[in-house]
Amino acid sequence: MRSARNKILTAFAGVAVLVGAGGLAYEKFDFRHRMRAHAGAISGGSPARGEARFISYGCGGCHAMKHIPHAVGGVGPKLDGVALQAMIAGRLSNNPDNMRLWIRAPQSVSPGTAMPNLGVTERDARDISAFLYSRPD
């Protein structure tokens, strides 16, 4: 009798763990979904297009980011969590207008910086900004 009871309690505990893990996974998904929507709204861009533009402009050659193909560079700072930083390049308040300015014309903000002017269009800068702001970590 006791063995059957232990099996039932173990089964309930297993179900509780699975339900809890599912809830945590949903919360993480929901948080990321809300973060992407917020990033798009404040920047006027698309995080999905921004990720593609980040890759196509070769940003990962200088900057590292988790889970982004070829973003393994060590010249510039890691960009994971840039949305939560107070400053951009140590010179600009972190807001969407300044992020676009930095992405489009870093040499005008900080002459001689290692970050080159890449000819990023206004739309691409909005999208890259949205992508960067969509990644809290």
SEFI-346785 format. One record per residue (C-alpha): residue number from 1; residue in one letter; chain; x, y, z. Coordinates in steps of 0.5 Angstrom, whole numbers, always signed. Each point is the difference from the previous one (the first is absolute). Layout:
<nodes>
  seq  type  mol     c1     c2     c3
  NUM     A    A      X      Y      Z
...
</nodes>
This chain:
<nodes>
  seq  type  mol     c1     c2     c3
    1     M    A     +0     +0     +0
    2     R    A     +6     +5     +2
    3     S    A     +3     -2     -7
    4     A    A     -6     +2     -4
    5     R    A     -1     +7     +4
    6     N    A     +8     +1     -1
    7     K    A     -1     -1     -7
    8     I    A     -6     +5     -1
    9     L    A     +3     +5     +4
   10     T    A     +6     +0     -4
   11     A    A     -4     +0     -6
   12     F    A     -4     +6     +2
   13     A    A     +7     +3     +2
   14     G    A     +2     -1     -7
   15     V    A     -6     +3     -3
   16     A    A     +1     +6     +4
   17     V    A     +7     +1     -2
   18     L    A     -2     -1     -7
   19     V    A     -6     +5     +1
   20     G    A     +5     +5     +3
   21     A    A     +5     +0     -5
   22     G    A     -5     +1     -6
   23     G    A     -2     +6     +4
   24     L    A     +7     +3     +1
   25     A    A     +1     -2     -8
   26     Y    A     -6     +4     -2
   27     E    A     +2     +6     +5
   28     K    A     +6     +0     -4
   29     F    A     -3     +0     -6
   30     D    A     -5     +5     +1
   31     F    A     +5     +5     +3
   32     R    A     +4     -1     -6
   33     H    A     -6     +1     -4
   34     R    A     -2     +7     +4
   35     M    A     +8     +2     -1
   36     R    A     +0     -1     -7
   37     A    A     -7     +4     -1
   38     H    A     +3     +6     +4
   39     A    A     +6     +0     -3
   40     G    A     -3     +1     -7
   41     A    A     -5     +5     +3
   42     I    A     +5     +4     +3
   43     S    A     +5     +0     -6
   44     G    A     -5     +0     -6
   45     G    A     +4     -6     -3
   46     S    A     -1     -8     +0
   47     P    A     +4     -4     +4
   48     A    A     +0     -6     -5
   49     R    A     +2     +4     -5
   50     G    A     +5     +3     +4
   51     E    A     +3     -6     +2
   52     A    A     +1     -2     -8
   53     R    A     +3     +7     -1
   54     F    A     +5     -1     +6
   55     I    A     +3     -6     -3
   56     S    A     +0     +3     -7
   57     Y    A     +4     +6     +2
   58     G    A     +5     -5     +3
   59     C    A     -1     +3     +7
   60     G    A     +2     -6     +3
   61     G    A     +7     +0     -3
   62     C    A     +1     +5     +6
   63     H    A     -6     -1     +5
   64     A    A     -1     -6     +4
   65     M    A     -8     -2     +1
   66     K    A     -2     -7     +3
   67     H    A     -4     -4     -5
   68     I    A     +1     +4     -6
   69     P    A     +4     -3     -6
   70     H    A     +7     +3     -1
   71     A    A     -1     +5     +6
   72     V    A     +7     -2     +3
   73     G    A     +4     +6     -1
   74     G    A     +4     +3     +6
   75     V    A     +2     +7     -3
   76     G    A     -6     +3     +2
   77     P    A     -4     -1     +7
   78     K    A     -5     -6     +1
   79     L    A     -7     +3     -2
   80     D    A     -4     -5     +4
   81     G    A     -4     +4     +5
   82     V    A     +2     +7     -3
   83     A    A     -8     +2     +0
   84     L    A     +2     +0     +8
   85     Q    A     +6     +4     +0
   86     A    A     +0     +8     +1
   87     M    A     +4     +2     -5
   88     I    A     +2     -2     -7
   89     A    A     +8     +1     -2
   90     G    A     +1     +3     +7
   91     R    A     -3     +7     -3
   92     L    A     -7     -1     -2
   93     S    A     -6     -1     +5
   94     N    A     -3     -6     -2
   95     N    A     -6     +1     -4
   96     P    A     -3     -2     -7
   97     D    A     +2     +7     -4
   98     N    A     +7     -1     +3
   99     M    A     +1     -7     -2
  100     R    A     -2     +1     -7
  101     L    A     +5     +6     +0
  102     W    A     +5     -4     +3
  103     I    A     -1     -6     -5
  104     R    A     -1     +5     -6
  105     A    A     +6     +5     +1
  106     P    A     +5     -3     +6
  107     Q    A     +5     +5     -3
  108     S    A     -4     +6     +1
  109     V    A     -1     -2     +7
  110     S    A     +7     -2     +2
  111     P    A     +5     +1     -5
  112     G    A     +5     -5     +0
  113     T    A     -4     -5     +3
  114     A    A     +1     -7     -3
  115     M    A     -7     -1     -2
  116     P    A     +0     +2     -7
  117     N    A     -6     +4     -4
  118     L    A     -3     -6     -4
  119     G    A     -5     +4     -4
  120     V    A     -6     -3     +4
  121     T    A     -6     +3     -3
  122     E    A     -5     +3     +5
  123     R    A     -5     -6     -1
  124     D    A     +6     -5     +2
  125     A    A     +2     +4     +6
  126     R    A     -7     +0     +3
  127     D    A     -1     -7     -1
  128     I    A     +7     -2     +3
  129     S    A     -2     +5     +5
  130     A    A     -6     -4     +1
  131     F    A     +4     -7     +0
  132     L    A     +5     +3     +5
  133     Y    A     -6     +3     +5
  134     S    A     -3     -7     -1
  135     R    A     +5     -4     +4
  136     P    A     +0     +2     +7
  137     D    A     +6     -5     +2
</nodes>
